[in-house]
């Protein structure tokens, strides 16, 4: 197998399956905070900025 045909093969895989894999990862990361078990953690993180605040 010559280097030119190896390049063509890798380029074809990156253009087709690479795009599918990157889209899947992107969608997975976008949907991760909305999974059912994440609600308590999301609430804790959202309120963490008020942790050290005292009432005046």
mmJSON file of the N, C-alpha and C atoms, coordinates in Angstrom:
{"data_MODEL":{"atom_site":{
"group_PDB":["ATOM","ATOM","ATOM","ATOM","ATOM","ATOM","ATOM","ATOM","ATOM","ATOM","ATOM","ATOM","ATOM","ATOM","ATOM","ATOM","ATOM","ATOM","ATOM","ATOM","ATOM","ATOM","ATOM","ATOM","ATOM","ATOM","ATOM","ATOM","ATOM","ATOM","ATOM","ATOM","ATOM","ATOM","ATOM","ATOM","ATOM","ATOM","ATOM","ATOM","ATOM","ATOM","ATOM","ATOM","ATOM","ATOM","ATOM","ATOM","ATOM","ATOM","ATOM","ATOM","ATOM","ATOM","ATOM","ATOM","ATOM","ATOM","ATOM","ATOM","ATOM","ATOM","ATOM","ATOM","ATOM","ATOM","ATOM","ATOM","ATOM","ATOM","ATOM","ATOM","ATOM","ATOM","ATOM","ATOM","ATOM","ATOM","ATOM","ATOM","ATOM","ATOM","ATOM","ATOM","ATOM","ATOM","ATOM","ATOM","ATOM","ATOM","ATOM","ATOM","ATOM","ATOM","ATOM","ATOM","ATOM","ATOM","ATOM","ATOM","ATOM","ATOM","ATOM","ATOM","ATOM","ATOM","ATOM","ATOM","ATOM","ATOM","ATOM","ATOM","ATOM","ATOM","ATOM","ATOM","ATOM","ATOM","ATOM","ATOM","ATOM","ATOM","ATOM","ATOM","ATOM","ATOM","ATOM","ATOM","ATOM","ATOM","ATOM","ATOM","ATOM","ATOM","ATOM","ATOM","ATOM","ATOM","ATOM","ATOM","ATOM","ATOM","ATOM","ATOM","ATOM","ATOM","ATOM","ATOM","ATOM","ATOM","ATOM","ATOM","ATOM","ATOM","ATOM","ATOM","ATOM","ATOM","ATOM","ATOM","ATOM","ATOM","ATOM","ATOM","ATOM","ATOM","ATOM","ATOM"],
"id":[1,2,3,4,5,6,7,8,9,10,11,12,13,14,15,16,17,18,19,20,21,22,23,24,25,26,27,28,29,30,31,32,33,34,35,36,37,38,39,40,41,42,43,44,45,46,47,48,49,50,51,52,53,54,55,56,57,58,59,60,61,62,63,64,65,66,67,68,69,70,71,72,73,74,75,76,77,78,79,80,81,82,83,84,85,86,87,88,89,90,91,92,93,94,95,96,97,98,99,100,101,102,103,104,105,106,107,108,109,110,111,112,113,114,115,116,117,118,119,120,121,122,123,124,125,126,127,128,129,130,131,132,133,134,135,136,137,138,139,140,141,142,143,144,145,146,147,148,149,150,151,152,153,154,155,156,157,158,159,160,161,162,163,164,165,166,167,168],
"type_symbol":["N","C","C","N","C","C","N","C","C","N","C","C","N","C","C","N","C","C","N","C","C","N","C","C","N","C","C","N","C","C","N","C","C","N","C","C","N","C","C","N","C","C","N","C","C","N","C","C","N","C","C","N","C","C","N","C","C","N","C","C","N","C","C","N","C","C","N","C","C","N","C","C","N","C","C","N","C","C","N","C","C","N","C","C","N","C","C","N","C","C","N","C","C","N","C","C","N","C","C","N","C","C","N","C","C","N","C","C","N","C","C","N","C","C","N","C","C","N","C","C","N","C","C","N","C","C","N","C","C","N","C","C","N","C","C","N","C","C","N","C","C","N","C","C","N","C","C","N","C","C","N","C","C","N","C","C","N","C","C","N","C","C","N","C","C","N","C","C"],
"label_atom_id":["N","CA","C","N","CA","C","N","CA","C","N","CA","C","N","CA","C","N","CA","C","N","CA","C","N","CA","C","N","CA","C","N","CA","C","N","CA","C","N","CA","C","N","CA","C","N","CA","C","N","CA","C","N","CA","C","N","CA","C","N","CA","C","N","CA","C","N","CA","C","N","CA","C","N","CA","C","N","CA","C","N","CA","C","N","CA","C","N","CA","C","N","CA","C","N","CA","C","N","CA","C","N","CA","C","N","CA","C","N","CA","C","N","CA","C","N","CA","C","N","CA","C","N","CA","C","N","CA","C","N","CA","C","N","CA","C","N","CA","C","N","CA","C","N","CA","C","N","CA","C","N","CA","C","N","CA","C","N","CA","C","N","CA","C","N","CA","C","N","CA","C","N","CA","C","N","CA","C","N","CA","C","N","CA","C","N","CA","C","N","CA","C","N","CA","C"],
"label_alt_id":[null,null,null,null,null,null,null,null,null,null,null,null,null,null,null,null,null,null,null,null,null,null,null,null,null,null,null,null,null,null,null,null,null,null,null,null,null,null,null,null,null,null,null,null,null,null,null,null,null,null,null,null,null,null,null,null,null,null,null,null,null,null,null,null,null,null,null,null,null,null,null,null,null,null,null,null,null,null,null,null,null,null,null,null,null,null,null,null,null,null,null,null,null,null,null,null,null,null,null,null,null,null,null,null,null,null,null,null,null,null,null,null,null,null,null,null,null,null,null,null,null,null,null,null,null,null,null,null,null,null,null,null,null,null,null,null,null,null,null,null,null,null,null,null,null,null,null,null,null,null,null,null,null,null,null,null,null,null,null,null,null,null,null,null,null,null,null,null],
"label_comp_id":["UNK","UNK","UNK","UNK","UNK","UNK","UNK","UNK","UNK","UNK","UNK","UNK","UNK","UNK","UNK","UNK","UNK","UNK","UNK","UNK","UNK","UNK","UNK","UNK","UNK","UNK","UNK","UNK","UNK","UNK","UNK","UNK","UNK","UNK","UNK","UNK","UNK","UNK","UNK","UNK","UNK","UNK","UNK","UNK","UNK","UNK","UNK","UNK","UNK","UNK","UNK","UNK","UNK","UNK","UNK","UNK","UNK","UNK","UNK","UNK","UNK","UNK","UNK","UNK","UNK","UNK","UNK","UNK","UNK","UNK","UNK","UNK","UNK","UNK","UNK","UNK","UNK","UNK","UNK","UNK","UNK","UNK","UNK","UNK","UNK","UNK","UNK","UNK","UNK","UNK","UNK","UNK","UNK","UNK","UNK","UNK","UNK","UNK","UNK","UNK","UNK","UNK","UNK","UNK","UNK","UNK","UNK","UNK","UNK","UNK","UNK","UNK","UNK","UNK","UNK","UNK","UNK","UNK","UNK","UNK","UNK","UNK","UNK","UNK","UNK","UNK","UNK","UNK","UNK","UNK","UNK","UNK","UNK","UNK","UNK","UNK","UNK","UNK","UNK","UNK","UNK","UNK","UNK","UNK","UNK","UNK","UNK","UNK","UNK","UNK","UNK","UNK","UNK","UNK","UNK","UNK","UNK","UNK","UNK","UNK","UNK","UNK","UNK","UNK","UNK","UNK","UNK","UNK"],
"label_asym_id":["A","A","A","A","A","A","A","A","A","A","A","A","A","A","A","A","A","A","A","A","A","A","A","A","A","A","A","A","A","A","A","A","A","A","A","A","A","A","A","A","A","A","A","A","A","A","A","A","A","A","A","A","A","A","A","A","A","A","A","A","A","A","A","A","A","A","A","A","A","A","A","A","A","A","A","A","A","A","A","A","A","A","A","A","A","A","A","A","A","A","A","A","A","A","A","A","A","A","A","A","A","A","A","A","A","A","A","A","A","A","A","A","A","A","A","A","A","A","A","A","A","A","A","A","A","A","A","A","A","A","A","A","A","A","A","A","A","A","A","A","A","A","A","A","A","A","A","A","A","A","A","A","A","A","A","A","A","A","A","A","A","A","A","A","A","A","A","A"],
"label_entity_id":["1","1","1","1","1","1","1","1","1","1","1","1","1","1","1","1","1","1","1","1","1","1","1","1","1","1","1","1","1","1","1","1","1","1","1","1","1","1","1","1","1","1","1","1","1","1","1","1","1","1","1","1","1","1","1","1","1","1","1","1","1","1","1","1","1","1","1","1","1","1","1","1","1","1","1","1","1","1","1","1","1","1","1","1","1","1","1","1","1","1","1","1","1","1","1","1","1","1","1","1","1","1","1","1","1","1","1","1","1","1","1","1","1","1","1","1","1","1","1","1","1","1","1","1","1","1","1","1","1","1","1","1","1","1","1","1","1","1","1","1","1","1","1","1","1","1","1","1","1","1","1","1","1","1","1","1","1","1","1","1","1","1","1","1","1","1","1","1"],
"label_seq_id":[1,1,1,2,2,2,3,3,3,4,4,4,5,5,5,6,6,6,7,7,7,8,8,8,9,9,9,10,10,10,11,11,11,12,12,12,13,13,13,14,14,14,15,15,15,16,16,16,17,17,17,18,18,18,19,19,19,20,20,20,21,21,21,22,22,22,23,23,23,24,24,24,25,25,25,26,26,26,27,27,27,28,28,28,29,29,29,30,30,30,31,31,31,32,32,32,33,33,33,34,34,34,35,35,35,36,36,36,37,37,37,38,38,38,39,39,39,40,40,40,41,41,41,42,42,42,43,43,43,44,44,44,45,45,45,46,46,46,47,47,47,48,48,48,49,49,49,50,50,50,51,51,51,52,52,52,53,53,53,54,54,54,55,55,55,56,56,56],
"pdbx_PDB_ins_code":[null,null,null,null,null,null,null,null,null,null,null,null,null,null,null,null,null,null,null,null,null,null,null,null,null,null,null,null,null,null,null,null,null,null,null,null,null,null,null,null,null,null,null,null,null,null,null,null,null,null,null,null,null,null,null,null,null,null,null,null,null,null,null,null,null,null,null,null,null,null,null,null,null,null,null,null,null,null,null,null,null,null,null,null,null,null,null,null,null,null,null,null,null,null,null,null,null,null,null,null,null,null,null,null,null,null,null,null,null,null,null,null,null,null,null,null,null,null,null,null,null,null,null,null,null,null,null,null,null,null,null,null,null,null,null,null,null,null,null,null,null,null,null,null,null,null,null,null,null,null,null,null,null,null,null,null,null,null,null,null,null,null,null,null,null,null,null,null],
"Cartn_x":[0.844,0.0,0.896,0.707,1.545,1.058,1.912,1.546,0.376,0.278,-0.828,-2.166,-2.225,-3.483,-3.807,-2.788,-3.018,-3.621,-3.079,-3.617,-5.075,-5.351,-6.722,-7.675,-7.245,-8.075,-8.354,-7.31,-7.491,-8.335,-8.162,-8.955,-10.43,-10.692,-12.073,-12.708,-11.984,-12.511,-12.783,-11.879,-12.066,-13.255,-13.439,-14.55,-15.895,-15.951,-17.241,-17.476,-16.746,-16.986,-16.499,-15.484,-15.008,-16.073,-16.793,-17.874,-18.996,-19.308,-20.365,-19.955,-18.721,-18.237,-18.219,-17.713,-17.671,-19.067,-20.018,-21.4,-22.002,-21.724,-22.214,-21.645,-20.362,-19.739,-20.33,-20.511,-21.086,-22.494,-23.321,-24.687,-24.696,-23.803,-23.716,-23.332,-22.369,-21.955,-23.026,-23.781,-24.865,-26.013,-26.282,-27.406,-27.04,-25.758,-25.294,-25.907,-25.983,-26.562,-28.058,-28.739,-30.184,-30.592,-29.626,-29.969,-30.696,-31.543,-32.383,-31.605,-30.468,-29.741,-28.912,-28.89,-28.024,-28.683,-29.957,-30.673,-30.083,-29.802,-29.221,-27.847,-27.026,-25.7,-25.82,-26.71,-26.902,-27.38,-28.286,-28.796,-27.678,-26.858,-25.742,-24.742,-24.419,-23.46,-24.038,-25.325,-25.954,-25.964,-26.106,-26.152,-24.79,-23.748,-22.423,-21.848,-22.298,-21.762,-22.244,-23.312,-23.837,-23.366,-22.48,-22.063,-21.453,-20.536,-19.825,-20.476,-21.622,-22.276,-23.041,-22.907,-23.639,-24.667,-25.766,-26.785,-26.309,-26.548,-26.114,-27.257],
"Cartn_y":[-1.168,0.0,1.241,2.098,3.291,4.352,5.351,6.403,7.229,7.369,8.15,7.455,6.15,5.457,5.381,5.345,5.389,6.727,7.797,9.129,9.228,8.719,8.761,7.98,6.826,6.019,6.755,7.316,8.031,9.282,9.948,11.149,10.779,9.697,9.247,8.877,8.174,7.808,9.041,10.023,11.244,12.044,12.082,12.844,12.2,10.896,10.241,9.867,8.902,8.403,9.367,10.14,11.123,12.148,12.585,13.542,12.926,11.68,10.995,10.853,10.473,10.302,11.644,12.696,14.004,14.54,14.297,14.72,13.966,12.665,11.874,12.351,12.65,13.157,14.507,15.378,16.705,16.583,15.762,15.588,14.965,14.001,13.386,14.385,15.251,16.258,17.321,17.647,18.626,18.064,16.782,16.179,15.658,15.546,14.982,15.676,17.007,17.648,17.401,16.962,16.775,15.343,14.488,13.107,13.093,12.091,12.084,12.136,11.485,11.439,12.671,13.638,14.796,15.958,15.861,16.991,17.443,16.539,17.0,17.663,17.109,17.695,19.056,19.177,20.462,21.521,21.143,22.098,22.513,21.561,21.871,22.807,22.549,23.397,24.79,24.864,26.167,27.012,26.388,27.132,27.282,26.722,26.76,28.171,29.071,30.433,31.182,30.702,31.34,30.657,29.704,28.88,29.711,30.617,31.381,32.735,32.987,34.281,34.284,35.355,35.486,36.597,36.477,37.522,38.709,39.882,41.092,41.737],
"Cartn_z":[0.0,0.0,0.0,-0.948,-1.042,-0.051,0.175,1.122,0.603,-0.705,-1.267,-1.008,-1.176,-0.944,0.553,1.414,2.857,3.243,2.666,2.934,2.478,1.296,0.782,1.682,2.158,3.046,4.356,4.969,6.232,6.041,4.916,4.626,4.464,3.784,3.602,4.936,5.796,7.113,7.969,7.907,8.692,8.174,6.87,6.295,6.569,6.658,6.833,8.292,8.802,10.161,11.236,10.939,11.912,12.237,11.206,11.415,12.232,11.982,12.736,14.207,14.456,15.833,16.565,15.923,16.571,16.845,15.948,16.177,17.357,17.449,18.578,19.903,19.935,21.159,21.533,20.557,20.815,21.4,20.796,21.296,22.683,22.908,24.233,25.31,25.007,25.979,26.197,25.159,25.307,26.141,26.018,26.73,28.119,28.428,29.702,30.926,30.99,32.183,32.349,31.307,31.361,31.683,32.004,32.345,33.688,33.927,35.139,36.456,36.562,37.826,38.121,37.232,37.405,38.139,38.436,39.029,40.375,41.311,42.594,42.417,41.573,41.342,40.675,39.696,39.026,40.008,40.902,41.896,42.854,43.276,44.184,43.523,42.285,41.568,41.341,41.015,40.783,42.052,43.216,44.474,45.142,44.563,45.184,45.237,44.378,44.425,45.658,46.296,47.489,48.77,48.669,49.802,50.937,50.61,51.632,51.904,51.311,51.506,52.826,53.579,54.843,54.703,55.415,55.404,56.211,55.681,56.381,57.102],
"occupancy":[1.0,1.0,1.0,1.0,1.0,1.0,1.0,1.0,1.0,1.0,1.0,1.0,1.0,1.0,1.0,1.0,1.0,1.0,1.0,1.0,1.0,1.0,1.0,1.0,1.0,1.0,1.0,1.0,1.0,1.0,1.0,1.0,1.0,1.0,1.0,1.0,1.0,1.0,1.0,1.0,1.0,1.0,1.0,1.0,1.0,1.0,1.0,1.0,1.0,1.0,1.0,1.0,1.0,1.0,1.0,1.0,1.0,1.0,1.0,1.0,1.0,1.0,1.0,1.0,1.0,1.0,1.0,1.0,1.0,1.0,1.0,1.0,1.0,1.0,1.0,1.0,1.0,1.0,1.0,1.0,1.0,1.0,1.0,1.0,1.0,1.0,1.0,1.0,1.0,1.0,1.0,1.0,1.0,1.0,1.0,1.0,1.0,1.0,1.0,1.0,1.0,1.0,1.0,1.0,1.0,1.0,1.0,1.0,1.0,1.0,1.0,1.0,1.0,1.0,1.0,1.0,1.0,1.0,1.0,1.0,1.0,1.0,1.0,1.0,1.0,1.0,1.0,1.0,1.0,1.0,1.0,1.0,1.0,1.0,1.0,1.0,1.0,1.0,1.0,1.0,1.0,1.0,1.0,1.0,1.0,1.0,1.0,1.0,1.0,1.0,1.0,1.0,1.0,1.0,1.0,1.0,1.0,1.0,1.0,1.0,1.0,1.0,1.0,1.0,1.0,1.0,1.0,1.0],
"B_iso_or_equiv":[0.0,0.0,0.0,0.0,0.0,0.0,0.0,0.0,0.0,0.0,0.0,0.0,0.0,0.0,0.0,0.0,0.0,0.0,0.0,0.0,0.0,0.0,0.0,0.0,0.0,0.0,0.0,0.0,0.0,0.0,0.0,0.0,0.0,0.0,0.0,0.0,0.0,0.0,0.0,0.0,0.0,0.0,0.0,0.0,0.0,0.0,0.0,0.0,0.0,0.0,0.0,0.0,0.0,0.0,0.0,0.0,0.0,0.0,0.0,0.0,0.0,0.0,0.0,0.0,0.0,0.0,0.0,0.0,0.0,0.0,0.0,0.0,0.0,0.0,0.0,0.0,0.0,0.0,0.0,0.0,0.0,0.0,0.0,0.0,0.0,0.0,0.0,0.0,0.0,0.0,0.0,0.0,0.0,0.0,0.0,0.0,0.0,0.0,0.0,0.0,0.0,0.0,0.0,0.0,0.0,0.0,0.0,0.0,0.0,0.0,0.0,0.0,0.0,0.0,0.0,0.0,0.0,0.0,0.0,0.0,0.0,0.0,0.0,0.0,0.0,0.0,0.0,0.0,0.0,0.0,0.0,0.0,0.0,0.0,0.0,0.0,0.0,0.0,0.0,0.0,0.0,0.0,0.0,0.0,0.0,0.0,0.0,0.0,0.0,0.0,0.0,0.0,0.0,0.0,0.0,0.0,0.0,0.0,0.0,0.0,0.0,0.0,0.0,0.0,0.0,0.0,0.0,0.0],
"pdbx_formal_charge":[null,null,null,null,null,null,null,null,null,null,null,null,null,null,null,null,null,null,null,null,null,null,null,null,null,null,null,null,null,null,null,null,null,null,null,null,null,null,null,null,null,null,null,null,null,null,null,null,null,null,null,null,null,null,null,null,null,null,null,null,null,null,null,null,null,null,null,null,null,null,null,null,null,null,null,null,null,null,null,null,null,null,null,null,null,null,null,null,null,null,null,null,null,null,null,null,null,null,null,null,null,null,null,null,null,null,null,null,null,null,null,null,null,null,null,null,null,null,null,null,null,null,null,null,null,null,null,null,null,null,null,null,null,null,null,null,null,null,null,null,null,null,null,null,null,null,null,null,null,null,null,null,null,null,null,null,null,null,null,null,null,null,null,null,null,null,null,null],
"auth_seq_id":[1,1,1,2,2,2,3,3,3,4,4,4,5,5,5,6,6,6,7,7,7,8,8,8,9,9,9,10,10,10,11,11,11,12,12,12,13,13,13,14,14,14,15,15,15,16,16,16,17,17,17,18,18,18,19,19,19,20,20,20,21,21,21,22,22,22,23,23,23,24,24,24,25,25,25,26,26,26,27,27,27,28,28,28,29,29,29,30,30,30,31,31,31,32,32,32,33,33,33,34,34,34,35,35,35,36,36,36,37,37,37,38,38,38,39,39,39,40,40,40,41,41,41,42,42,42,43,43,43,44,44,44,45,45,45,46,46,46,47,47,47,48,48,48,49,49,49,50,50,50,51,51,51,52,52,52,53,53,53,54,54,54,55,55,55,56,56,56],
"auth_comp_id":["UNK","UNK","UNK","UNK","UNK","UNK","UNK","UNK","UNK","UNK","UNK","UNK","UNK","UNK","UNK","UNK","UNK","UNK","UNK","UNK","UNK","UNK","UNK","UNK","UNK","UNK","UNK","UNK","UNK","UNK","UNK","UNK","UNK","UNK","UNK","UNK","UNK","UNK","UNK","UNK","UNK","UNK","UNK","UNK","UNK","UNK","UNK","UNK","UNK","UNK","UNK","UNK","UNK","UNK","UNK","UNK","UNK","UNK","UNK","UNK","UNK","UNK","UNK","UNK","UNK","UNK","UNK","UNK","UNK","UNK","UNK","UNK","UNK","UNK","UNK","UNK","UNK","UNK","UNK","UNK","UNK","UNK","UNK","UNK","UNK","UNK","UNK","UNK","UNK","UNK","UNK","UNK","UNK","UNK","UNK","UNK","UNK","UNK","UNK","UNK","UNK","UNK","UNK","UNK","UNK","UNK","UNK","UNK","UNK","UNK","UNK","UNK","UNK","UNK","UNK","UNK","UNK","UNK","UNK","UNK","UNK","UNK","UNK","UNK","UNK","UNK","UNK","UNK","UNK","UNK","UNK","UNK","UNK","UNK","UNK","UNK","UNK","UNK","UNK","UNK","UNK","UNK","UNK","UNK","UNK","UNK","UNK","UNK","UNK","UNK","UNK","UNK","UNK","UNK","UNK","UNK","UNK","UNK","UNK","UNK","UNK","UNK","UNK","UNK","UNK","UNK","UNK","UNK"],
"auth_asym_id":["A","A","A","A","A","A","A","A","A","A","A","A","A","A","A","A","A","A","A","A","A","A","A","A","A","A","A","A","A","A","A","A","A","A","A","A","A","A","A","A","A","A","A","A","A","A","A","A","A","A","A","A","A","A","A","A","A","A","A","A","A","A","A","A","A","A","A","A","A","A","A","A","A","A","A","A","A","A","A","A","A","A","A","A","A","A","A","A","A","A","A","A","A","A","A","A","A","A","A","A","A","A","A","A","A","A","A","A","A","A","A","A","A","A","A","A","A","A","A","A","A","A","A","A","A","A","A","A","A","A","A","A","A","A","A","A","A","A","A","A","A","A","A","A","A","A","A","A","A","A","A","A","A","A","A","A","A","A","A","A","A","A","A","A","A","A","A","A"],
"auth_atom_id":["N","CA","C","N","CA","C","N","CA","C","N","CA","C","N","CA","C","N","CA","C","N","CA","C","N","CA","C","N","CA","C","N","CA","C","N","CA","C","N","CA","C","N","CA","C","N","CA","C","N","CA","C","N","CA","C","N","CA","C","N","CA","C","N","CA","C","N","CA","C","N","CA","C","N","CA","C","N","CA","C","N","CA","C","N","CA","C","N","CA","C","N","CA","C","N","CA","C","N","CA","C","N","CA","C","N","CA","C","N","CA","C","N","CA","C","N","CA","C","N","CA","C","N","CA","C","N","CA","C","N","CA","C","N","CA","C","N","CA","C","N","CA","C","N","CA","C","N","CA","C","N","CA","C","N","CA","C","N","CA","C","N","CA","C","N","CA","C","N","CA","C","N","CA","C","N","CA","C","N","CA","C","N","CA","C","N","CA","C","N","CA","C","N","CA","C"],
"pdbx_PDB_model_num":[1,1,1,1,1,1,1,1,1,1,1,1,1,1,1,1,1,1,1,1,1,1,1,1,1,1,1,1,1,1,1,1,1,1,1,1,1,1,1,1,1,1,1,1,1,1,1,1,1,1,1,1,1,1,1,1,1,1,1,1,1,1,1,1,1,1,1,1,1,1,1,1,1,1,1,1,1,1,1,1,1,1,1,1,1,1,1,1,1,1,1,1,1,1,1,1,1,1,1,1,1,1,1,1,1,1,1,1,1,1,1,1,1,1,1,1,1,1,1,1,1,1,1,1,1,1,1,1,1,1,1,1,1,1,1,1,1,1,1,1,1,1,1,1,1,1,1,1,1,1,1,1,1,1,1,1,1,1,1,1,1,1,1,1,1,1,1,1]
}}}
